[in-house]
Structure formats: C-alpha cells, structure tokens
Amino acid sequence: MSAPSSAAGQIAIGGYFQQQHLEAARSYYGRPENMGFCPPGLAKKGTGCLPPGQAKPWRKGAPLRPGVIYYDVPRAVVLSFGVPPAGYKYVRVASDILLIAVGTSLVIDAMEDLVR
C-alpha cells in the first residue's frame, strides 16, 4: 500500500488512513484472539474501554497529552498497513489506532473504536 503524499513531504491532518487501512485493522482486531477484554459496564458506554473522564485523550492536529499511554501496533497490522512514512509511527491509544509524528507526538490521523 502506498501512503498519500503531499508536495512538502508532510501528510495532511486527517488525510492518511484510507479504506484499505480500516479493513486491515478490522480484520486483525475482529479475530477473537485479538479483541482484548473490556468489562461489560465500560463496553456499553462506548468509550473504547476507557474509564469515565478519560475518553479520547487525543485530537487530530494536536500532540498527545502528557501521560497518555500508547502501545505499539502489532507487527501483523503494520505489515498489512505498510511501513509508515519516514518520521511517523502507528500507535494504539485505547481502542484507536493513530498515526503520530515521531518526536512531537502530533496526531496526524486516526481510526477509532477498533479494539474491543
């Protein structure tokens, strides 16, 4: 898969992830062994399994807030997405997959509510 590009070599905010990325992520996280566990009380709130007051601790076009815990995206997902552009990486925050800028943690794009 090729990444969208721009004249300056930077990616437009909200302009990276495409339908094939979403399908690849849903395929991976749709398998029972990759779904994770969310307590029923939090699952029905629709906050991506985050406790109240911590829902969506990020915003496109802004850096991740200090203290936001993020995880590497599994290698199988990265391989299905394709290598991120130079200077960027994929991370998972709660049930969302983000493309962030390395160093600044600026959120470039996101796929929401993937991990259950």
Secondary structure as the mmCIF struct_conf table of DSSP 4:
data_model
#
loop_
_struct_conf.conf_type_id
_struct_conf.id
_struct_conf.beg_label_comp_id
_struct_conf.beg_label_asym_id
_struct_conf.beg_label_seq_id
_struct_conf.end_label_comp_id
_struct_conf.end_label_asym_id
_struct_conf.end_label_seq_id
HELX_LH_PP_P HELX_LH_PP_P1 SER A 2 PRO A 4
TURN_TY1_P TURN_TY1_P1 ALA A 7 ALA A 8
BEND BEND1 GLY A 9 GLY A 9
HELX_LH_PP_P HELX_LH_PP_P2 GLN A 10 ALA A 12
TURN_TY1_P TURN_TY1_P2 ILE A 13 GLY A 14
BEND BEND2 TYR A 16 TYR A 16
HELX_RH_AL_P HELX_RH_AL_P1 GLN A 19 TYR A 29
TURN_TY1_P TURN_TY1_P3 GLY A 30 GLY A 30
BEND BEND3 ARG A 31 ARG A 31
HELX_RH_3T_P HELX_RH_3T_P1 PRO A 32 ASN A 34
BEND BEND4 MET A 35 MET A 35
HELX_RH_AL_P HELX_RH_AL_P2 PRO A 40 ALA A 43
TURN_TY1_P TURN_TY1_P4 LYS A 44 GLY A 46
BEND BEND5 THR A 47 THR A 47
TURN_TY1_P TURN_TY1_P5 GLY A 48 CYS A 49
HELX_LH_PP_P HELX_LH_PP_P3 LEU A 50 PRO A 51
TURN_TY1_P TURN_TY1_P6 PRO A 52 GLY A 53
BEND BEND6 ALA A 55 ALA A 55
TURN_TY1_P TURN_TY1_P7 LYS A 60 GLY A 61
BEND BEND7 ALA A 62 ALA A 62
STRN STRN1 PRO A 63 PRO A 63
HELX_LH_PP_P HELX_LH_PP_P4 LEU A 64 ARG A 65
TURN_TY1_P TURN_TY1_P8 PRO A 66 GLY A 67
STRN STRN2 TYR A 71 ASP A 72
HELX_LH_PP_P HELX_LH_PP_P5 VAL A 73 PRO A 74
HELX_RH_AL_P HELX_RH_AL_P3 ARG A 75 PHE A 81
HELX_LH_PP_P HELX_LH_PP_P6 VAL A 83 PRO A 85
TURN_TY1_P TURN_TY1_P9 ALA A 86 GLY A 87
STRN STRN3 TYR A 88 VAL A 93
TURN_TY1_P TURN_TY1_P10 ALA A 94 SER A 95
STRN STRN4 ASP A 96 ALA A 101
TURN_TY1_P TURN_TY1_P11 VAL A 102 THR A 104
STRN STRN5 LEU A 106 LEU A 106
STRN STRN6 VAL A 107 MET A 111
BEND BEND8 ASP A 113 ASP A 113
#
